[in-house]
Amino acid sequence: MEMNVGGLDKWLRIIAGIVLLAFVFILKDNDSLWLWGLIGIVPLATGLMGRCPLYTFIGVNTCKKS
C-alpha cells in the first residue's frame, strides 16, 4: 500500500492522537467525556502507519514523492 501521509501532517496526527488519548486518563471519572479520548486512536494510527483511508478516497497525498 502506498503511503499518503507525510511530513508535518504525520507529526500533527501523532501529537493530536497522543493528546486525545491522554483525555482517557484525565477524564476517566466522567463517564461520557472520556470516550471522546478514544477518538485519538484514529489520528495516532494513521500518523504511525503513514496511510489515511480518507485521503485515498478524496485523492489527497501529503507524502513527498521519492
GUKEMAR-229213 format. One record per atom (N, C-alpha, C): residue number from 0; atom name; y, z, x. Coordinates in steps of 0.2 Angstrom, whole numbers. Atoms other than C-alpha are relative to their C-alpha. Layout:
num=NUM, atomo=CA, py=Y, pz=Z, px=X
...
! end
This chain:
num=0, atomo=N, py=-6, pz=0, px=4
num=0, atomo=CA, py=0, pz=0, px=0
num=0, atomo=C, py=6, pz=0, px=4
num=1, atomo=N, py=-6, pz=0, px=-4
num=1, atomo=CA, py=17, pz=-4, px=6
num=1, atomo=C, py=5, pz=5, px=-1
num=2, atomo=N, py=-5, pz=-6, px=1
num=2, atomo=CA, py=30, pz=10, px=9
num=2, atomo=C, py=6, pz=-3, px=-3
num=3, atomo=N, py=-6, pz=2, px=3
num=3, atomo=CA, py=46, pz=8, px=-1
num=3, atomo=C, py=5, pz=5, px=0
num=4, atomo=N, py=-5, pz=-6, px=-1
num=4, atomo=CA, py=55, pz=25, px=3
num=4, atomo=C, py=1, pz=1, px=7
num=5, atomo=N, py=-1, pz=-1, px=-7
num=5, atomo=CA, py=63, pz=27, px=19
num=5, atomo=C, py=7, pz=3, px=2
num=6, atomo=N, py=-6, pz=-2, px=-2
num=6, atomo=CA, py=77, pz=34, px=29
num=6, atomo=C, py=3, pz=6, px=-3
num=7, atomo=N, py=-3, pz=-5, px=3
num=7, atomo=CA, py=89, pz=45, px=21
num=7, atomo=C, py=-3, pz=2, px=-7
num=8, atomo=N, py=3, pz=-1, px=6
num=8, atomo=CA, py=81, pz=43, px=4
num=8, atomo=C, py=-6, pz=4, px=1
num=9, atomo=N, py=6, pz=-4, px=-1
num=9, atomo=CA, py=65, pz=50, px=11
num=9, atomo=C, py=1, pz=7, px=1
num=10, atomo=N, py=-2, pz=-7, px=-2
num=10, atomo=CA, py=73, pz=66, px=18
num=10, atomo=C, py=3, pz=3, px=-6
num=11, atomo=N, py=-3, pz=-3, px=6
num=11, atomo=CA, py=83, pz=69, px=2
num=11, atomo=C, py=-5, pz=2, px=-5
num=12, atomo=N, py=6, pz=-1, px=5
num=12, atomo=CA, py=67, pz=68, px=-8
num=12, atomo=C, py=-4, pz=6, px=2
num=13, atomo=N, py=4, pz=-5, px=-2
num=13, atomo=CA, py=58, pz=80, px=3
num=13, atomo=C, py=4, pz=7, px=0
num=14, atomo=N, py=-4, pz=-6, px=1
num=14, atomo=CA, py=73, pz=93, px=3
num=14, atomo=C, py=0, pz=2, px=-7
num=15, atomo=N, py=0, pz=-1, px=7
num=15, atomo=CA, py=75, pz=91, px=-15
num=15, atomo=C, py=-6, pz=3, px=-3
num=16, atomo=N, py=7, pz=-2, px=2
num=16, atomo=CA, py=56, pz=94, px=-18
num=16, atomo=C, py=-1, pz=7, px=2
num=17, atomo=N, py=1, pz=-7, px=-3
num=17, atomo=CA, py=56, pz=110, px=-7
num=17, atomo=C, py=5, pz=5, px=-4
num=18, atomo=N, py=-5, pz=-5, px=4
num=18, atomo=CA, py=72, pz=117, px=-16
num=18, atomo=C, py=-3, pz=1, px=-7
num=19, atomo=N, py=3, pz=-1, px=6
num=19, atomo=CA, py=64, pz=114, px=-33
num=19, atomo=C, py=-6, pz=4, px=0
num=20, atomo=N, py=6, pz=-4, px=-1
num=20, atomo=CA, py=48, pz=121, px=-28
num=20, atomo=C, py=1, pz=8, px=1
num=21, atomo=N, py=-2, pz=-7, px=-1
num=21, atomo=CA, py=57, pz=137, px=-22
num=21, atomo=C, py=2, pz=3, px=-7
num=22, atomo=N, py=-2, pz=-3, px=6
num=22, atomo=CA, py=63, pz=139, px=-40
num=22, atomo=C, py=-6, pz=3, px=-3
num=23, atomo=N, py=7, pz=-3, px=3
num=23, atomo=CA, py=44, pz=143, px=-45
num=23, atomo=C, py=0, pz=7, px=2
num=24, atomo=N, py=1, pz=-6, px=-2
num=24, atomo=CA, py=45, pz=158, px=-34
num=24, atomo=C, py=6, pz=5, px=-2
num=25, atomo=N, py=-6, pz=-3, px=2
num=25, atomo=CA, py=63, pz=163, px=-38
num=25, atomo=C, py=0, pz=2, px=-7
num=26, atomo=N, py=0, pz=-1, px=7
num=26, atomo=CA, py=61, pz=161, px=-57
num=26, atomo=C, py=-6, pz=2, px=-3
num=27, atomo=N, py=7, pz=-1, px=3
num=27, atomo=CA, py=43, pz=167, px=-59
num=27, atomo=C, py=0, pz=5, px=-6
num=28, atomo=N, py=-1, pz=-5, px=6
num=28, atomo=CA, py=49, pz=181, px=-71
num=28, atomo=C, py=2, pz=-3, px=-6
num=29, atomo=N, py=-2, pz=3, px=6
num=29, atomo=CA, py=57, pz=169, px=-83
num=29, atomo=C, py=-5, pz=-6, px=-2
num=30, atomo=N, py=6, pz=4, px=2
num=30, atomo=CA, py=43, pz=161, px=-92
num=30, atomo=C, py=2, pz=-8, px=-2
num=31, atomo=N, py=-1, pz=7, px=1
num=31, atomo=CA, py=52, pz=145, px=-97
num=31, atomo=C, py=4, pz=-4, px=5
num=32, atomo=N, py=-4, pz=3, px=-5
num=32, atomo=CA, py=63, pz=141, px=-82
num=32, atomo=C, py=-4, pz=-2, px=6
num=33, atomo=N, py=3, pz=1, px=-6
num=33, atomo=CA, py=51, pz=142, px=-68
num=33, atomo=C, py=-5, pz=-6, px=0
num=34, atomo=N, py=4, pz=7, px=0
num=34, atomo=CA, py=41, pz=127, px=-74
num=34, atomo=C, py=4, pz=-6, px=2
num=35, atomo=N, py=-4, pz=6, px=-3
num=35, atomo=CA, py=56, pz=116, px=-70
num=35, atomo=C, py=-1, pz=0, px=7
num=36, atomo=N, py=1, pz=0, px=-7
num=36, atomo=CA, py=52, pz=121, px=-52
num=36, atomo=C, py=-5, pz=-5, px=2
num=37, atomo=N, py=6, pz=5, px=-2
num=37, atomo=CA, py=36, pz=111, px=-53
num=37, atomo=C, py=2, pz=-7, px=0
num=38, atomo=N, py=-3, pz=7, px=-1
num=38, atomo=CA, py=46, pz=95, px=-55
num=38, atomo=C, py=1, pz=-2, px=7
num=39, atomo=N, py=-1, pz=1, px=-7
num=39, atomo=CA, py=49, pz=97, px=-36
num=39, atomo=C, py=-6, pz=-3, px=3
num=40, atomo=N, py=6, pz=3, px=-3
num=40, atomo=CA, py=31, pz=91, px=-33
num=40, atomo=C, py=1, pz=-8, px=0
num=41, atomo=N, py=-1, pz=7, px=0
num=41, atomo=CA, py=36, pz=73, px=-38
num=41, atomo=C, py=4, pz=-2, px=6
num=42, atomo=N, py=-3, pz=2, px=-6
num=42, atomo=CA, py=50, pz=71, px=-25
num=42, atomo=C, py=-3, pz=1, px=6
num=43, atomo=N, py=3, pz=-2, px=-6
num=43, atomo=CA, py=41, pz=80, px=-12
num=43, atomo=C, py=-6, pz=-5, px=2
num=44, atomo=N, py=6, pz=5, px=-1
num=44, atomo=CA, py=25, pz=69, px=-14
num=44, atomo=C, py=3, pz=-7, px=2
num=45, atomo=N, py=-2, pz=7, px=-1
num=45, atomo=CA, py=35, pz=53, px=-15
num=45, atomo=C, py=3, pz=-1, px=7
num=46, atomo=N, py=-3, pz=0, px=-7
num=46, atomo=CA, py=45, pz=58, px=1
num=46, atomo=C, py=-5, pz=0, px=5
num=47, atomo=N, py=5, pz=-1, px=-5
num=47, atomo=CA, py=30, pz=63, px=11
num=47, atomo=C, py=-5, pz=-6, px=0
num=48, atomo=N, py=4, pz=6, px=0
num=48, atomo=CA, py=20, pz=48, px=6
num=48, atomo=C, py=4, pz=-7, px=1
num=49, atomo=N, py=-4, pz=5, px=-2
num=49, atomo=CA, py=34, pz=36, px=8
num=49, atomo=C, py=0, pz=-6, px=-5
num=50, atomo=N, py=1, pz=5, px=6
num=50, atomo=CA, py=30, pz=27, px=-9
num=50, atomo=C, py=2, pz=3, px=-6
num=51, atomo=N, py=-2, pz=-2, px=7
num=51, atomo=CA, py=38, pz=28, px=-26
num=51, atomo=C, py=-2, pz=-5, px=-5
num=52, atomo=N, py=3, pz=5, px=5
num=52, atomo=CA, py=29, pz=20, px=-41
num=52, atomo=C, py=6, pz=-3, px=-4
num=53, atomo=N, py=-6, pz=2, px=4
num=53, atomo=CA, py=46, pz=19, px=-50
num=53, atomo=C, py=4, pz=-6, px=4
num=54, atomo=N, py=-4, pz=5, px=-5
num=54, atomo=CA, py=54, pz=9, px=-35
num=54, atomo=C, py=-4, pz=-6, px=0
num=55, atomo=N, py=4, pz=6, px=1
num=55, atomo=CA, py=39, pz=-3, px=-36
num=55, atomo=C, py=1, pz=-3, px=-6
num=56, atomo=N, py=0, pz=3, px=6
num=56, atomo=CA, py=41, pz=-6, px=-54
num=56, atomo=C, py=7, pz=-3, px=-1
num=57, atomo=N, py=-6, pz=3, px=1
num=57, atomo=CA, py=60, pz=-9, px=-53
num=57, atomo=C, py=2, pz=-4, px=6
num=58, atomo=N, py=-1, pz=4, px=-5
num=58, atomo=CA, py=59, pz=-18, px=-37
num=58, atomo=C, py=5, pz=2, px=6
num=59, atomo=N, py=-5, pz=-3, px=-5
num=59, atomo=CA, py=69, pz=-6, px=-25
num=59, atomo=C, py=-4, pz=2, px=6
num=60, atomo=N, py=3, pz=-1, px=-6
num=60, atomo=CA, py=65, pz=-4, px=-7
num=60, atomo=C, py=5, pz=3, px=5
num=61, atomo=N, py=-4, pz=-3, px=-4
num=61, atomo=CA, py=74, pz=8, px=4
num=61, atomo=C, py=-3, pz=1, px=7
num=62, atomo=N, py=3, pz=0, px=-7
num=62, atomo=CA, py=62, pz=7, px=19
num=62, atomo=C, py=2, pz=-6, px=4
num=63, atomo=N, py=-2, pz=6, px=-4
num=63, atomo=CA, py=68, pz=-4, px=33
num=63, atomo=C, py=-6, pz=-4, px=2
num=64, atomo=N, py=5, pz=5, px=-2
num=64, atomo=CA, py=58, pz=-19, px=37
num=64, atomo=C, py=-1, pz=0, px=7
num=65, atomo=N, py=2, pz=0, px=-7
num=65, atomo=CA, py=49, pz=-20, px=54
num=65, atomo=C, py=0, pz=-7, px=2
! end
